[in-house]
Each structure stands twice: as C-alpha cells, then as structure tokens.
C-alpha cells in the first residue's frame, strides 16, 4: 500500500550544519536512518551555501525513491534556524527524523505531520 506521509519541522539549533560536505553526509545518513533509498542521479542531493547577509546558510535538496527531503539552515542567528521537510510515499518513522535532528543540538523543535493520501490531513503536531 502506498502512503503519503509528510513531516515539516522548524527548529532552533546550537550546532547548525555550515559546510556542504557536512550537510550531504547528514542528509545521506538521514536517508539510511529512516529506511529510504536515494535516487541514483549524478548529483543527489544538491547542496549549496548562500552567503547573502540576512539569508546566509545551507540549502540541501535531494530525491528519494519515494519523494524528497529538503532542508534550509540559516546560521547567522544564534540559535540557528532549521527548516526540514521530509515527504515520502511510504511509511515515515518520524521518531528517527527527530533523532537525526539531535545532531544539531536543538533547543526548540516544532513539527507537524500530514497524511497527503487524499487530502491534507494533519496527523499530529508538537513541540520539544
């Protein structure tokens, strides 16, 4: 059975990812941790650092066989802001997504999980 699960996370963190290589390693580890498979493409994920004042930070986007994982980190502020989006046409172990976020030492985490099978139905939300 195909599922359509989506978790959106907004977090303030003490140890943001700041290097492209570090972000790619983290993204690939997240894919493995949640039991997904990244699509075999020449460049996946795609990652870049924006150095524009007021918008500085890492953006990383990649395709998994069942959809996508995208993350934006604004590291100029302290704590840094992380926006993480994991969408899959499969089951979604959100506890493992939260566990991976621990690497960045979050001080606040807000999230919402949606079932997008037939409508945009919120399954749960919360704060940590």
C-alpha positions in Angstrom: 0.0 0.0 0.0 1.3 3.4 -0.9 1.2 6.0 1.8 1.8 9.8 1.5 3.3 11.0 4.8 4.9 14.4 5.2 6.7 15.9 8.2 7.6 19.6 8.4 10.0 20.7 11.1 11.0 24.1 12.3 13.9 24.0 14.8 16.3 26.3 16.6 19.7 24.6 17.0 23.0 25.4 18.7 25.2 23.4 16.2 23.9 24.1 12.6 25.5 22.4 9.7 27.6 25.0 7.9 29.6 23.1 5.3 28.2 21.5 2.1 30.1 18.2 2.7 28.8 18.0 6.3 25.3 18.7 5.1 25.5 16.0 2.4 26.8 13.4 4.9 23.9 14.3 7.3 21.3 14.1 4.5 22.6 10.7 3.4 22.6 9.4 7.0 19.0 10.6 7.4 18.0 8.7 4.3 19.6 5.5 5.7 18.2 6.1 9.2 14.6 6.4 8.0 14.9 3.4 5.7 14.6 5.3 2.4 16.6 4.9 -0.8 18.1 7.9 -2.6 17.6 8.1 -6.3 20.7 7.3 -8.3 21.4 10.6 -10.0 24.7 12.3 -11.0 24.2 14.8 -8.1 21.9 13.8 -5.3 21.5 15.6 -3.0 22.2 19.1 -4.3 23.6 21.4 -1.7 24.8 24.9 -1.7 25.8 27.7 0.8 24.2 31.1 0.4 26.4 33.9 1.7 24.0 36.8 1.3 23.8 38.7 4.5 20.4 38.1 6.2 19.9 34.9 4.3 23.2 33.1 4.9 23.2 29.3 5.3 23.0 25.9 3.8 20.2 24.6 1.5 20.1 20.9 0.6 17.5 19.1 -1.5 17.5 15.5 -2.6 15.3 13.0 -4.2 14.5 9.7 -2.6 12.8 6.9 -4.5 9.5 7.7 -2.7 9.7 11.6 -2.9 12.1 14.2 -1.4 14.0 15.6 1.6 14.8 19.3 1.7 16.4 21.4 4.5 17.3 25.0 4.9 19.6 26.3 7.7 20.0 30.0 8.5 23.2 30.1 10.5 23.7 33.9 11.1 21.3 33.9 14.0 22.0 32.1 17.3 20.5 29.7 17.8 20.3 28.9 14.1 17.1 28.2 12.3 16.5 24.9 10.6 13.5 24.2 8.3 13.3 20.5 7.4 10.8 18.9 5.0 10.5 15.1 4.6 7.9 13.8 2.2 7.5 10.1 1.3 5.1 7.8 -0.5 5.9 5.3 2.2 5.7 5.0 6.0 7.5 7.7 7.8 9.4 7.0 11.0 9.2 10.5 12.4 10.9 9.4 15.6 14.0 8.7 13.6 13.8 12.1 11.8 13.7 13.7 15.2 16.7 11.6 16.4 18.8 12.7 13.4 18.0 16.4 14.2 19.6 15.8 17.7 23.0 16.0 15.9 22.5 19.8 15.6 21.7 20.2 19.4 18.2 21.6 19.1 16.9 24.0 21.8 13.4 24.1 20.3 11.6 21.8 17.8 8.1 22.4 16.3 6.6 19.9 13.8 3.5 18.9 12.0 2.9 15.5 10.3 0.4 15.2 7.5 -1.2 12.4 5.6 -1.5 13.6 2.0 -3.1 10.4 0.5 -6.5 12.0 -0.4 -6.5 15.4 1.5 -4.0 17.4 3.5 -4.9 15.8 6.8 -2.8 16.8 9.8 -1.9 13.6 11.8 -0.2 15.3 14.7 2.0 18.2 15.7 4.1 19.2 18.7 6.9 21.0 20.3 10.1 19.8 22.1 
